[in-house]
Amino acid sequence: MLHVVHHPDYMAPRPERGTFKFDKYYLVMEELRSSGAAITEHAPEPCPRHWLEAVHDPEYVDEVFRAQVPHAKERRIGFPVTEAIASRVRHTNGGTWLAAQLAMRHGYAANSAAGSHHALAETGAGYCVFNDLAVASNRLIAEGHAKRIAIIDLDVHQGDGTASLTAAREDIVTFSVHAEKNFPVRKARSNVDIGLPDGTTDADYMAVLQHHIPKLLDGFKPDFVFYQAGVDPHKDDKLGRLALTDEGLIERDRFVVREARQRGLAIASALGGGYGDDQREVAARHARSMIAMAKENGAQ
């Protein structure tokens, strides 16, 4: 059974400026619903303001809530922050929190959006407004649901925002495998960073994961895992520089879930990046990813 978090507000109107398209967020759900897989949908509440302010600068949070984000910050984000966007990001952050709650009950759960790993304390960046991974991790620890959290980020872009927001914490570890020559040009410092050369294929990619992820989980000993499961390492991704196949992505996702579940760890995934002219094709990659992870969870 795939427990997936979704909300109508995940689909915001296409912005007047910028190139980001929100189409894939409803297309992902269409793909899941037509797949024949067993799914249960859950709707999140909007993330409370003080949860966001515990991680992000309160002035920036206020700018987003009022939809009055300075143009310089909007340029870093990649689109204007409208009232619809403000509602969207509150729900996507609430969605990652809900996915974590569901994962603690069922072993694995997915948020059908978010994974906004470029958002920084005082601004958004790279299509990310608030950093749901850092916000949800902070809240889980604050409420006593977890003592130590591992954030495994396998998006093709380095999780610079997550690394920066959690750098001073000993109870959150960040792990990023990404294309070294891709965005952001100036990388932050995760606890573990592995920058891969352009064109890395399935076998070499999996060798990296098989070497590092067990070591990370056994060494840090987290009691919860967040997984940024971007599909942009795919060979056909518009903004990626790696060369994973459909089969390689599924092998990657099943491996991450298997390593967590074999250690008795609950794991929640966030959608992450995936880009292309054919939004339905991108959405299908995301849907296959979530279904594969749910199957792996059921196999444990």
Steps between C-alpha positions, in 0.01 A plus 500: 500500500629842403404771747537825306439855616338739254303825504325695221710805589814316386386601152552877479417709191790536259693815605512807280879507524748216508513162331382267778197284419271356767324261261685192621346516847152404382642277227688297764170430674332411170780251434468350848121473482509330160787266586290232666724517807339504844519858623346696783496878468540732798446877503734716710421802712696819423825523691468725808687827473710446811631169364634688198640781714694247707712431189459804275547867576164633632522806274530277195213280619290815536590610147378168364181498706416852375607410144733800513835335433760745364572460131864405563387203708235404244774493237695255715188288547420503130139620508283764671364415845126557464225424751450167324871419537492601866214257560674234295825506696319493833321184384809333350686556828203363690507211256854395584408511869195283437704257289735461797208425733365242255845344456528450875175301483551312175877489443500714187290789366542757225428867452396562139680835503776684692859394555580872483866463584633833363301729731722690744429678828426846356397419144384231266703383201489255211118463487492449880324740741513327842720202581251230600775246577660727760165621635358150546827368646512782753140439601536123534790547738332786689192286564701194604405282201868456414835572657722465193394547138682416177408698189601303190492726195535333161369784286744582218561839664681534832275564801678823589213657692443196718872473572521869595190498720612194698877559502517584870295201613640172624160327493447537122738359240484599132613273218502621140591317180476737204650604167812697595474745208130571547315770696583646745837619375609578856430192708429498872659239726283200580620247756570276201526642147566287195523692174475274197642563151269570207358189339521272806302185422297254706779266607743770613222692676382195690856413601523839671173448688588145602829619644380811683138460614547194725804672653296816560209319665717272713735779604251777580224265621199720420153406614328658198589560134383767259568422134513767229413275207543730201487319166722754325806268494314335207686503170220692326447764767513854366702636794701192594850400397497135606389198298280274712240288322144431613623173648790675670272747674278221630802302619624814679168564674445142608854486636452810718172372642640151553805629689278708728234237562751220565624712789148556628498865390190678373563694179302779335574620148447841343455532124800713408609604152408367162492713185413460135287629216267200539362555850303175496815301432669670797192438715507132404858473627396645834198268524706190418749610765238522776335172402837323501582634846163392636554150360844482658352608832240224472772245426681563828 
